[in-house]
Amino acid sequence: MALLELKNVTKYYNKETPALDKVSFAVRAGEFVSIIGPSGAGKSTILRCINRMIELTGGEISFDGVLASKLKKRELRKLRTRIGMIFQHYNLVDRLTVIENVLHGRLGYKSTLAGVLGRYSREEKRQAYKIIKILGLTDQIYQRCDQLSGGQKQRVGIARALIQNPKMILCDEPIASLDPNASKIIMDHLRNVTTHMGITVLVNLHQVNVALKYSDRIIGVNQGKVVFDGLPDHLAVEHIADIYGSESKDLIIDLGERNAS
Ligand SMILES: Nc1ncnc2c1ncn2[C@@H]1O[C@H](COP(=O)(O)OP(=O)(O)OP(=O)(O)O)[C@@H](O)[C@H]1O
């Protein structure tokens, strides 16, 4: 059974053109799936609809056997504890330390008062240390986040998502602001999250070659529609053209390189 299923999801920001037009796909538990497509294709809108940061105009989304698109406040909060989110610009609290930012991932489980007072159990702190170690941030644990590099900030973002104990992590352009070195470290950690922790990852990416290297499956989106859904090995030049239109010429070089190796 699918962990996540989108059925005919439509989103209109304005009355004229839909940002999403009958988007349907399913993600199984333990899969690493990339969504690729040109700027404005609707990739971020898909992720924001899944965790209900925005409301869909039509269609249905189910997650872990629950109709997520219909949940009311309390259930929605519960759903969001099971879906971690990682952002291009990290969304950390800069003046707080690494461990404080990571512990913020537990806020969804707490009353507002406990959250405001920063009350975390010994077990939560133990868990935070463990995850910070896995992400290679032990030396930075008490450093303020505004003193970290972009790659380190994104590792804090991953740690904050992991401490939620999520079933799935949504990543919106996690490497778009990073250099190739830091990008590789982040993608390796995300792949680990699926391979070694069994957590499903759904990631928006600009770089086709990165999607080819890391994904179990690739979903290609163009103008709000899914135009490819298949294995990386099945992504052919004509699919790239369907996904990227006139931008595709440069990207075909990446596919050529993959086929040559
Ligand atoms: N809050 C908003 N209000 C109005 N239109 C929006 C809003 N957010 C996105 N859009 C529009 O919806 C479409 C899809 O945008 P979206 O950000 O989902 O695309 P994307 O594939 O993630 O692009 P990018 O790679 O540039 O982030 C675009 O035409 C965009 O202009």
The ligand as an SDF file (V2000), in Angstrom:
LIG
                    3D

 31 33  0  0  0  0  0  0  0  0999 V2000
    1.6680   32.1390   -3.3370 N   0  0  0  0  0  0  0  0  0  0  0  0
    1.4820   32.1660   -4.6690 C   0  0  0  0  0  0  0  0  0  0  0  0
    0.5740   33.0060   -5.2180 N   0  0  0  0  0  0  0  0  0  0  0  0
    0.3610   33.0260   -6.5530 C   0  0  0  0  0  0  0  0  0  0  0  0
    1.0010   32.2260   -7.4270 N   0  0  0  0  0  0  0  0  0  0  0  0
    1.9000   31.3690   -6.9440 C   0  0  0  0  0  0  0  0  0  0  0  0
    2.1940   31.2940   -5.5380 C   0  0  0  0  0  0  0  0  0  0  0  0
    3.1430   30.3370   -5.3470 N   0  0  0  0  0  0  0  0  0  0  0  0
    3.4310   29.8360   -6.5710 C   0  0  0  0  0  0  0  0  0  0  0  0
    2.6980   30.4490   -7.5230 N   0  0  0  0  0  0  0  0  0  0  0  0
    2.7310   30.1510   -8.9810 C   0  0  0  0  0  0  0  0  0  0  0  0
    2.4150   28.7670   -9.1480 O   0  0  0  0  0  0  0  0  0  0  0  0
    3.2470   28.1810  -10.1400 C   0  0  0  0  0  0  0  0  0  0  0  0
    4.0350   27.0210   -9.5480 C   0  0  0  0  0  0  0  0  0  0  0  0
    4.9750   27.5620   -8.5930 O   0  0  0  0  0  0  0  0  0  0  0  0
    5.9380   26.6520   -7.7070 P   0  0  0  0  0  0  0  0  0  0  0  0
    6.6850   27.5370   -6.7970 O   0  0  0  0  0  0  0  0  0  0  0  0
    5.1580   25.5360   -7.1280 O   0  0  0  0  0  0  0  0  0  0  0  0
    6.9190   26.0610   -8.8260 O   0  0  0  0  0  0  0  0  0  0  0  0
    8.3220   25.3460   -8.6660 P   0  0  0  0  0  0  0  0  0  0  0  0
    8.3590   24.2590   -9.6830 O   0  0  0  0  0  0  0  0  0  0  0  0
    8.5580   24.9750   -7.2540 O   0  0  0  0  0  0  0  0  0  0  0  0
    9.3190   26.5120   -9.0950 O   0  0  0  0  0  0  0  0  0  0  0  0
   10.7880   26.8430   -8.5220 P   0  0  0  0  0  0  0  0  0  0  0  0
   11.6470   25.7120   -8.9740 O   0  0  0  0  0  0  0  0  0  0  0  0
   11.1270   28.1230   -9.2050 O   0  0  0  0  0  0  0  0  0  0  0  0
   10.6730   26.9590   -7.0410 O   0  0  0  0  0  0  0  0  0  0  0  0
    4.1060   29.3050  -10.7140 C   0  0  0  0  0  0  0  0  0  0  0  0
    3.4750   29.8220  -11.8580 O   0  0  0  0  0  0  0  0  0  0  0  0
    4.1080   30.3310   -9.5960 C   0  0  0  0  0  0  0  0  0  0  0  0
    4.2590   31.6290  -10.1210 O   0  0  0  0  0  0  0  0  0  0  0  0
  1  2  1  0
  2  3  1  0
  2  7  2  0
  3  4  2  0
  4  5  1  0
  5  6  2  0
  6  7  1  0
  6 10  1  0
  7  8  1  0
  8  9  2  0
  9 10  1  0
 10 11  1  0
 11 12  1  0
 11 30  1  0
 12 13  1  0
 13 14  1  0
 13 28  1  0
 14 15  1  0
 15 16  1  0
 16 17  2  0
 16 18  1  0
 16 19  1  0
 19 20  1  0
 20 21  2  0
 20 22  1  0
 20 23  1  0
 23 24  1  0
 24 25  2  0
 24 26  1  0
 24 27  1  0
 28 29  1  0
 28 30  1  0
 30 31  1  0
M  END
$$$$
